[in-house]
């Protein structure tokens, strides 16, 4: 019996789609952001945004699969963590990659890339490969310049309020922007709708990663990094990308062990099948000064403070001998705290203290059986329904 032509065509289309999807997923560990989402049939735009201090940031924008970019959709800006990039939001299975889930739920999804990562190496007058001045920044400057530039650009283009979803350092930047004693930037406070913090990091007094705390207290480590990282540190290269991908593919247990030492108490909740994609895109680079700022936080009792330039440097920069502390009582916005019970970095104890101190914010807090990377690499996104409910609550 011959099948009707329409049925034959439909069958062929479905088979080709399945093959294409498998092929896209196979290439996910080596493709850049645009190629990855394009292969999966998501519409994508690339936008270059220049900050007040001259850094050129790459923002990506996607919407639902098989659609076209269109206006009047609720806007979400997703911002990655330390030494990560926009890739982190899309490297998991398509049905659970947070960035793709948000797009298919009807959001106009934007992805930030912090200064100094592989996608944001441009500058109006500094060359990232030749000028050490390019690399004089930490997450403090991302909060002060990167976020306002992105918010101004997106709000002007879309005319919509912005839901902000940060992970790890991506949350730190927003906490800093909203609690800066020197002033909260109007571009953010006038355009922010909701702030969802995944693996929230502000205080670091109860970090449970012995490896990270040991490294933070290692003498001369920063001096060594300054010598080898004048033009960026933990930048993607053959060893970290191709080599790491090969190791995670062949010996996935080694990558699980690495995560267990650094960030995730129970890495078995992560999707081990995607460790190769993680290794292919992580790390994506930052500055030594950014790492030094984290070292300062880990060795000063976990305080949430601005960068410490030293006695005279602080006098010149801040007009006082010690760096100012961020004042989280200034935060008045709607903040959702999504906490991993097995997170060695953004520990429940530190996030609990943060929530108690944000006395003027509208906060909600939820706990999940996740480690630090589980918010984008987990086998399941146990927090997603709560996240969508939080973002959709009417003001």
Secondary structure as the mmCIF struct_conf table of DSSP 4:
data_model
#
loop_
_struct_conf.conf_type_id
_struct_conf.id
_struct_conf.beg_label_comp_id
_struct_conf.beg_label_asym_id
_struct_conf.beg_label_seq_id
_struct_conf.end_label_comp_id
_struct_conf.end_label_asym_id
_struct_conf.end_label_seq_id
HELX_LH_PP_P HELX_LH_PP_P1 UNK A 2 UNK A 4
HELX_RH_AL_P HELX_RH_AL_P1 UNK A 5 UNK A 26
TURN_TY1_P TURN_TY1_P1 UNK A 27 UNK A 30
BEND BEND1 UNK A 31 UNK A 31
HELX_RH_AL_P HELX_RH_AL_P2 UNK A 33 UNK A 39
TURN_TY1_P TURN_TY1_P2 UNK A 40 UNK A 41
STRN STRN1 UNK A 42 UNK A 50
TURN_TY1_P TURN_TY1_P3 UNK A 52 UNK A 53
BEND BEND2 UNK A 54 UNK A 54
STRN STRN2 UNK A 55 UNK A 65
TURN_TY1_P TURN_TY1_P4 UNK A 66 UNK A 66
BEND BEND3 UNK A 71 UNK A 73
STRN STRN3 UNK A 75 UNK A 79
TURN_TY1_P TURN_TY1_P5 UNK A 82 UNK A 83
HELX_RH_3T_P HELX_RH_3T_P1 UNK A 86 UNK A 89
TURN_TY1_P TURN_TY1_P6 UNK A 90 UNK A 90
BEND BEND4 UNK A 91 UNK A 92
TURN_TY1_P TURN_TY1_P7 UNK A 94 UNK A 96
HELX_RH_AL_P HELX_RH_AL_P3 UNK A 98 UNK A 104
TURN_TY1_P TURN_TY1_P8 UNK A 105 UNK A 106
STRN STRN4 UNK A 108 UNK A 111
TURN_TY1_P TURN_TY1_P9 UNK A 115 UNK A 116
BEND BEND5 UNK A 117 UNK A 117
TURN_TY1_P TURN_TY1_P10 UNK A 118 UNK A 119
STRN STRN5 UNK A 122 UNK A 123
BEND BEND6 UNK A 124 UNK A 125
TURN_TY1_P TURN_TY1_P11 UNK A 128 UNK A 130
HELX_RH_3T_P HELX_RH_3T_P2 UNK A 132 UNK A 135
HELX_RH_AL_P HELX_RH_AL_P4 UNK A 139 UNK A 141
HELX_RH_PI_P HELX_RH_PI_P1 UNK A 142 UNK A 146
HELX_RH_AL_P HELX_RH_AL_P5 UNK A 147 UNK A 158
BEND BEND7 UNK A 160 UNK A 160
STRN STRN6 UNK A 162 UNK A 167
TURN_TY1_P TURN_TY1_P12 UNK A 168 UNK A 168
HELX_RH_AL_P HELX_RH_AL_P6 UNK A 169 UNK A 178
BEND BEND8 UNK A 179 UNK A 179
TURN_TY1_P TURN_TY1_P13 UNK A 181 UNK A 182
HELX_RH_AL_P HELX_RH_AL_P7 UNK A 186 UNK A 189
TURN_TY1_P TURN_TY1_P14 UNK A 190 UNK A 191
STRN STRN7 UNK A 192 UNK A 198
TURN_TY1_P TURN_TY1_P15 UNK A 199 UNK A 199
BEND BEND9 UNK A 202 UNK A 202
TURN_TY1_P TURN_TY1_P16 UNK A 205 UNK A 206
HELX_RH_AL_P HELX_RH_AL_P8 UNK A 210 UNK A 216
TURN_TY1_P TURN_TY1_P17 UNK A 217 UNK A 217
TURN_TY1_P TURN_TY1_P18 UNK A 219 UNK A 220
HELX_RH_AL_P HELX_RH_AL_P9 UNK A 221 UNK A 228
TURN_TY1_P TURN_TY1_P19 UNK A 230 UNK A 231
STRN STRN8 UNK A 233 UNK A 233
BEND BEND10 UNK A 234 UNK A 234
HELX_RH_AL_P HELX_RH_AL_P10 UNK A 238 UNK A 238
HELX_RH_PI_P HELX_RH_PI_P2 UNK A 239 UNK A 243
HELX_RH_AL_P HELX_RH_AL_P11 UNK A 244 UNK A 250
HELX_RH_AL_P HELX_RH_AL_P12 UNK A 252 UNK A 262
TURN_TY1_P TURN_TY1_P20 UNK A 263 UNK A 263
STRN STRN9 UNK A 264 UNK A 264
TURN_TY1_P TURN_TY1_P21 UNK A 265 UNK A 266
HELX_RH_3T_P HELX_RH_3T_P3 UNK A 267 UNK A 269
STRN STRN10 UNK A 270 UNK A 270
HELX_RH_3T_P HELX_RH_3T_P4 UNK A 272 UNK A 274
HELX_RH_AL_P HELX_RH_AL_P13 UNK A 275 UNK A 281
STRN STRN11 UNK A 286 UNK A 286
HELX_RH_AL_P HELX_RH_AL_P14 UNK A 288 UNK A 299
TURN_TY1_P TURN_TY1_P22 UNK A 300 UNK A 301
BEND BEND11 UNK A 302 UNK A 302
STRN STRN12 UNK A 305 UNK A 305
HELX_RH_AL_P HELX_RH_AL_P15 UNK A 311 UNK A 318
BEND BEND12 UNK A 319 UNK A 322
HELX_LH_PP_P HELX_LH_PP_P2 UNK A 323 UNK A 324
STRN STRN13 UNK A 325 UNK A 325
HELX_LH_PP_P HELX_LH_PP_P3 UNK A 326 UNK A 326
HELX_RH_3T_P HELX_RH_3T_P5 UNK A 328 UNK A 330
BEND BEND13 UNK A 333 UNK A 333
STRN STRN14 UNK A 334 UNK A 340
TURN_TY1_P TURN_TY1_P23 UNK A 341 UNK A 342
STRN STRN15 UNK A 343 UNK A 343
BEND BEND14 UNK A 344 UNK A 346
HELX_RH_AL_P HELX_RH_AL_P16 UNK A 348 UNK A 357
TURN_TY1_P TURN_TY1_P24 UNK A 359 UNK A 360
BEND BEND15 UNK A 361 UNK A 361
STRN STRN16 UNK A 362 UNK A 368
BEND BEND16 UNK A 369 UNK A 369
BEND BEND17 UNK A 372 UNK A 372
TURN_TY1_P TURN_TY1_P25 UNK A 373 UNK A 373
HELX_RH_AL_P HELX_RH_AL_P17 UNK A 374 UNK A 377
STRN STRN17 UNK A 378 UNK A 378
BEND BEND18 UNK A 379 UNK A 380
TURN_TY1_P TURN_TY1_P26 UNK A 382 UNK A 383
HELX_RH_AL_P HELX_RH_AL_P18 UNK A 384 UNK A 392
BEND BEND19 UNK A 393 UNK A 393
#
